[in-house]
Amino acid sequence: SSLAAELPPPYTAIASPDASGVPVINCRVCQSLINLDGKLHQHVVKCTVCNEATPIKNPPSGKKYVRCQCNCLLICKDTSRKIGCPRPNCRRIITLGPVMLIPEEQPAQPALPVQPDGTRVVCGHCGNTFLWMELRFNTLAKCPHCKKISSVGSALPRRRCCAYITIGMICIFIGVGLTVGTQDFARRFHATYVSWAIAYLLGLICLIRACYWGAIKVSYPEHSFA
């Protein structure tokens, strides 16, 4: 599924010391204390309780932090519009809004909801929801979860199925007409049999395609953000 990125947590360049004078910072995921002794040169530190990363400095030049809903902290280019979470049990596609820079001394600001352009579609194969970036229905889509092709809306397969059935029956009728009308001619000129075969073959191919479009899975849109 594709989700709007939340704003990264505030970055604390100089952490507060604890009672023993050791610099510490609260984990932005589980709020546990993280010992920063000898780690102040790093951009992010890892919590020993939840194993998630917490930034303690602004990202490198030209980069930005993004926190996935699974709590994975990602670093990407500040011009990126989409990134994927690398965790095997997540794999979310995160749609990013405009770059928002927050000074280190300022408190965290609430993230503004970013509405992606496109349509959330329920896959007809696996039932998962994914973002389809086409701004029109009646087209084919590949589900990022099961990697299978389906039709967004039922109008396209219905039209294609009817069209192939019509063309296939026309070709078969033409083949039957040629077979009946040119039997005597075909006995003298055997090349006539080729025209019969072509008509029947085209009719069979069209009927097979009609079966394909008649059996294709249909994915239905939930609602459109466009």
C-alpha positions as CSV (number, residue, x, y, z in Angstrom):
1,S,0.0,0.0,0.0
2,S,1.1,3.6,-0.6
3,L,1.1,5.9,2.4
4,A,1.8,9.6,3.0
5,A,5.0,10.0,4.9
6,E,4.9,11.3,8.4
7,L,7.2,14.1,9.4
8,P,10.5,12.9,11.0
9,P,10.9,13.4,14.7
10,P,12.8,16.4,16.0
11,Y,16.6,16.1,15.9
12,T,18.5,17.0,19.1
13,A,22.1,17.9,18.3
14,I,23.1,18.3,22.0
15,A,21.5,15.7,24.3
16,S,20.8,16.3,28.0
17,P,23.0,14.5,30.5
18,D,21.5,12.2,33.0
19,A,22.2,12.1,36.7
20,S,25.6,10.6,36.1
21,G,26.6,13.3,33.5
22,V,26.3,10.9,30.5
23,P,24.5,12.4,27.5
24,V,21.2,10.6,26.8
25,I,18.2,11.0,24.5
26,N,14.8,9.5,24.5
27,C,14.1,6.9,21.7
28,R,11.5,8.4,19.3
29,V,9.7,5.0,19.1
30,C,9.6,3.5,22.6
31,Q,10.8,6.5,24.6
32,S,13.5,4.5,26.3
33,L,16.7,6.3,27.2
34,I,19.6,5.9,24.8
35,N,23.1,6.4,26.0
36,L,25.0,8.8,23.6
37,D,28.4,8.5,25.2
38,G,30.9,8.3,22.3
39,K,28.0,8.5,19.7
40,L,27.6,12.3,19.3
41,H,29.4,12.2,16.0
42,Q,26.7,10.0,14.5
43,H,23.6,11.2,12.7
44,V,21.4,8.4,14.2
45,V,21.6,6.0,17.1
46,K,20.0,2.7,17.6
47,C,17.8,1.9,20.6
48,T,18.8,-1.2,22.6
49,V,15.2,-1.8,23.7
50,C,13.2,-1.7,20.4
51,N,16.2,-1.8,18.0
52,E,14.8,1.2,16.1
53,A,16.9,4.2,14.9
54,T,16.5,7.7,16.3
55,P,18.1,10.8,14.7
56,I,20.3,13.0,16.8
57,K,21.4,15.4,14.1
58,N,20.0,16.9,11.0
59,P,20.4,14.6,7.9
60,P,23.4,15.0,5.6
61,S,23.1,17.8,3.0
62,G,20.6,16.9,0.3
63,K,19.0,14.1,2.4
64,K,16.0,13.8,4.6
65,Y,14.6,11.4,7.2
66,V,11.3,9.5,6.7
67,R,9.8,7.3,9.4
68,C,7.7,4.5,8.0
69,Q,4.6,3.3,9.9
70,C,6.5,0.1,10.9
71,N,8.9,2.6,12.7
72,C,11.8,2.0,10.3
73,L,13.8,5.2,9.9
74,L,14.7,5.8,6.2
75,I,17.2,8.3,4.7
76,C,16.5,9.5,1.2
77,K,17.2,12.4,-1.2
78,D,15.3,15.5,-0.2
79,T,13.9,15.6,-3.8
80,S,12.4,12.1,-3.6
81,R,8.7,11.8,-4.0
82,K,8.4,8.0,-3.4
83,I,10.4,5.5,-1.4
84,G,9.9,1.9,-0.4
85,C,10.4,0.5,3.0
86,P,13.1,-2.2,2.8
87,R,11.7,-4.4,5.6
88,P,10.5,-7.7,4.2
89,N,7.4,-7.7,6.4
90,C,6.4,-4.2,5.4
91,R,7.3,-3.2,1.8
92,R,5.1,-0.1,2.0
93,I,5.4,2.5,-0.8
94,I,5.6,5.9,0.9
95,T,4.5,9.0,-1.0
96,L,6.4,12.0,0.2
97,G,5.2,15.6,0.3
98,P,7.2,18.8,-0.3
99,V,10.5,19.1,1.6
100,M,9.9,20.6,5.1
101,L,13.0,21.6,7.0
102,I,12.7,22.0,10.8
103,P,15.5,23.7,12.7
104,E,17.0,21.6,15.5
105,E,16.0,23.9,18.2
106,Q,12.3,23.9,17.2
107,P,9.8,21.4,18.5
108,A,8.4,18.8,16.2
109,Q,5.5,20.0,14.1
110,P,2.5,17.9,13.2
111,A,2.7,16.3,9.8
112,L,0.3,17.7,7.2
113,P,-1.6,14.9,5.4
114,V,-0.4,14.5,1.8
115,Q,-3.0,13.1,-0.6
116,P,-1.3,11.2,-3.5
117,D,-2.7,11.6,-7.0
118,G,-4.3,8.3,-8.0
119,T,-6.8,5.7,-6.9
120,R,-6.7,3.1,-4.1
121,V,-7.6,-0.2,-5.7
122,V,-8.5,-3.5,-4.1
123,C,-6.7,-6.3,-6.0
124,G,-9.0,-8.9,-7.5
125,H,-6.4,-11.6,-6.9
126,C,-5.1,-11.2,-3.3
127,G,-7.5,-8.6,-1.9
128,N,-4.7,-6.2,-0.8
129,T,-5.1,-2.5,-1.5
130,F,-2.6,-0.6,-3.7
131,L,-2.3,2.8,-5.2
132,W,-3.0,3.0,-9.0
133,M,-1.5,6.1,-10.4
134,E,-3.5,6.2,-13.6
135,L,-6.2,8.9,-13.5
136,R,-8.6,6.8,-15.5
137,F,-10.4,3.5,-14.9
138,N,-10.9,0.6,-17.4
139,T,-7.2,-0.2,-17.7
140,L,-4.9,-3.0,-16.6
141,A,-2.9,-2.8,-13.3
142,K,-0.2,-4.9,-11.8
143,C,-0.6,-5.5,-8.1
144,P,2.7,-4.8,-6.2
145,H,1.8,-7.4,-3.6
146,C,1.0,-10.5,-5.7
147,K,2.5,-9.3,-9.0
148,K,-0.6,-10.4,-10.9
149,I,-2.4,-8.4,-13.7
150,S,-6.0,-7.4,-13.2
151,S,-8.4,-5.0,-14.8
152,V,-9.3,-1.8,-12.9
153,G,-13.1,-1.8,-13.4
154,S,-15.1,-4.3,-15.4
155,A,-15.9,-2.2,-18.5
156,L,-12.6,-2.9,-20.3
157,P,-12.7,-6.7,-20.1
158,R,-16.4,-6.7,-21.0
159,R,-15.8,-4.6,-24.1
160,R,-12.8,-6.6,-25.2
161,C,-14.6,-9.9,-24.6
162,C,-17.6,-8.9,-26.8
163,A,-15.3,-7.5,-29.5
164,Y,-13.2,-10.6,-29.8
165,I,-16.3,-12.9,-29.8
166,T,-17.8,-10.8,-32.6
167,I,-14.6,-10.8,-34.7
168,G,-14.0,-14.5,-34.0
169,M,-17.5,-15.5,-35.1
170,I,-17.2,-13.3,-38.3
171,C,-13.9,-15.1,-39.1
172,I,-15.5,-18.5,-38.6
173,F,-18.5,-17.6,-40.7
174,I,-16.1,-16.4,-43.4
175,G,-14.2,-19.7,-43.2
176,V,-17.4,-21.7,-43.4
177,G,-18.5,-19.7,-46.5
178,L,-15.2,-20.2,-48.2
179,T,-15.3,-23.9,-47.4
180,V,-18.8,-24.3,-48.9
181,G,-18.4,-21.9,-51.8
182,T,-14.9,-22.9,-53.0
183,Q,-14.9,-26.7,-52.7
184,D,-14.7,-27.4,-56.4
185,F,-12.2,-24.6,-56.9
186,A,-10.0,-26.0,-54.0
187,R,-9.8,-29.4,-55.7
188,R,-8.0,-27.8,-58.6
189,F,-6.1,-25.1,-56.7
190,H,-4.9,-26.5,-53.4
191,A,-3.7,-23.1,-52.3
192,T,-7.4,-22.3,-51.5
193,Y,-7.1,-24.5,-48.5
194,V,-4.7,-21.9,-47.0
195,S,-7.5,-19.2,-47.0
196,W,-9.7,-21.6,-45.2
197,A,-7.1,-22.3,-42.6
198,I,-6.3,-18.6,-42.1
199,A,-10.0,-17.8,-41.5
200,Y,-10.5,-20.6,-39.0
201,L,-7.2,-19.8,-37.3
202,L,-8.1,-16.1,-36.8
203,G,-11.5,-17.1,-35.5
204,L,-10.0,-19.5,-33.0
205,I,-7.4,-16.9,-31.8
206,C,-10.1,-14.3,-31.3
207,L,-12.3,-16.8,-29.3
208,I,-9.3,-17.7,-27.1
209,R,-8.7,-14.0,-26.5
210,A,-12.4,-13.6,-25.7
211,C,-12.0,-16.3,-23.1
212,Y,-9.0,-14.6,-21.6
213,W,-10.8,-11.3,-21.2
214,G,-13.9,-13.0,-19.9
215,A,-11.9,-14.7,-17.2
216,I,-9.6,-11.9,-16.2
217,K,-9.8,-10.8,-12.5
218,V,-11.3,-7.4,-11.9
219,S,-9.9,-4.9,-9.3
220,Y,-12.3,-2.3,-8.0
221,P,-11.3,1.2,-6.9
222,E,-12.0,2.2,-3.3
223,H,-12.1,5.9,-3.9
224,S,-10.2,8.5,-5.8
225,F,-7.9,11.2,-4.5
226,A,-7.6,12.9,-7.9
